[in-house]
Amino acid sequence: MTDPAEAVGHTLAANLRAARQDRGWRLEELATRSGVSRGMLQQIETMRTNPSIATLARISATLGVSIGELVEPPEELGRVSRAADAVVRSEGRTRLLINDSQPPFTELWEFRLPAGDKISTPAHPPGTRELLQLHSGRVTVTVGGALFQLAAGDALRMRGDRPHAYSSQGPEPAHLTMVVVYAGARDPRYAGLVPG
């Protein structure tokens, strides 16, 4: 089992170095700005010491980041959702690739519609927006009473809180990627879906 203190020290060292380098600062500049000695900063970045809370507070204030950001473990910085773990819906025509469990709730979907196919969706919760890009084929998107024609490469921003439909037009299948952004709570129809 990994020592938790060692794990936090490793994370702090990497995050501190990254935050300092993002600003283009050398150790000397951070030392001058924060009032923390260059030697102490170097020891923190090389995991040879654990700073006091007061020292960490001075460093974080100088960098303009929270202490939490300095000790945030890598798994909180990102998460991979494997292709094999996507949630398949609509008889294999749609896949939820990844979603976020924190507000604003977002979902990334992939649609593959055979020629002539159509998927209709009731309105999502109020304030929901959708952004989509068509990679191949032709699609007609109906939102409320409005009609949008898309060709390969086109993108559309639309209201998701109105009934809407995606219709594959033309002789070839349509392939599109869509991001759904909820203004409040996620759509209860998809709230329990978690890829991976």
N, C-alpha and C positions, 0 to 999 in steps of 0.2 A: 504494500500500500504506500502511495506517495505521501510524504510529509506535507501537511497542509501549509505550514509556514514556508517551506521551501518552494511550494507551488506558487504562493502569493509573491514571494521574493523574486522568483523567475519572471512572473507576469509583470510585476512592478518595474523590474529592470528593463524589460523589453518595451513596455508602454512609455516609460520615462524617456528612454533613448529616442523612441519614435516621435514623441511629442516635441522634444528638444530639436531634433533634426528637421522636423516639419517646419519649424520656424527659422531654420538656418542658423541656429545658435550653437556656439561651441560651449564646452563645459564652463569656461571662464565667464562667458556672457550670462549664462543662467546663474552662476554663482554671484556675480555682481548684482544682478536684478533681484535675486531672491534673498540674499544675505546668508545663504547656505554655502559653506566652503566648497571649493572645487574638489578637494579630497573626499569630502562626504558624498558629493554627487557621484564621483567616480566609483566609490565603494558601493553605492546603491545600484548603479548601472552594471557593476560586475558581480553583484550578489554577495558581496563580502560583509554587508551589514544590513540590518533592518532599521529604517529611520523611526524616530518617535513620531507621534501623531502631529505634534507642533511643527516638526521639520517637514513632514509630508504636506501639511496645510500651507506652509510658506511656498513650497515648490508648486503645488497645484494652483494656488492663487496667482503666482507669477506666470504660469503657463496658460492661465485662463481656462482650466479644466477642473472638474470635480475630483475629489480624492477617489470616488467610486470609479471614475474613468481610468485612473492610473492603476487600479488594482483589478480591473475588469478582466476576467479570464477569456482566453481566445474563443471558447464555445459561445460566449455571449456576443462576440463580434460578428459572428456569421454561422450559418448552418447549411450544409449541403443536403439537398434532397435528391436522391438517386432516381434516375429515369425509371428503374424497375419498381420504385415505390410510389409512383404517381397514382392518384385515385382516378380510376376510369369510370366514366358516367355515360349516359345517353347511348347505350349499346355500343360502347367503344369509340364513339365519335368525339367525345370530349375527355380531356384529362386535366385534373387539378395538379399542376406541377409542384407548387409550393404556396404556402400561405403564412401569414404572420399573426401570431397570437396576441399582439400588442396593438393598441390604437395608434394611428388609424388603421383599422383592419384592412389588409390587402390580400388579394389572391392572384396568382398567375395561372392562366388556363391556356391550353392548346386545343384547337378545334381542327378536326379533319373531316370535312363534309364531302361525301360522294357527289358527283354531278347531279343536280336536280334535288338534292336533299335540303331539308329545312328543319331548324330547331327553333321553337318558340319558347319564350321564358316570361313568366309573370313578373311584375315589377318587384325589384329588390326594395329594402327599407328606404325611407325618405333620405335624400341627399346622396345616394349612391351614384358614383360616376364609373364609366368604363372607358378604357383606352385600348384600342386594338390596332393591329397591323396585319394586313393580308400579305402573306408570303407568296402564294401562288393561287391561280384560278381567278374567278370573279365572284363577288358576293354582293347581294342586296341586303342592307340592314334596314329594318323598319323599327322606328322608335316612336311610340305614340302614333301619331298620324303622319310622321315624316318618313321619307324614303331616301336612303343614301346608297349610291352605286360605288363600289370599290373595285379597282383592278389591282393586280399584283404590285406590291410596293406602297400602296396607299395606306394611310392611317386615318383613324376616326376617333374623335372624342365625343362621347355621348352620355345622355342621362340614362342611368341604369334603374332609376326609380319609376320608370314607365314600362308598360308591357313592351317587349321587343322580340325581334325574330331575326335570324341569320339564314339567308337562302343562298345556296350555291347555284350560280348561274353558269351557263356555258357547258362545253363538252368535257372539261377536266375537273377533277376534284379541287376543293378549296382548302387551303391550309392557312390558319391564322393563329396569332398569339394575342391574348387579351389580359389586361390587368383590371381587376375590379377593386375600387377603393370605396369603402363604406364610410359615411360621415359619422355614424354612431355605431350601434351594435351590428354585428355580422348578420347576414341573412340566416335565419334559423334552419333553412333547408341545407345549408353548407357548413354551419358552425361546428359540427362534430367531425368534419372531414380533415384529417391531418396526414399529408403524405409523409412517408418515411417513418 
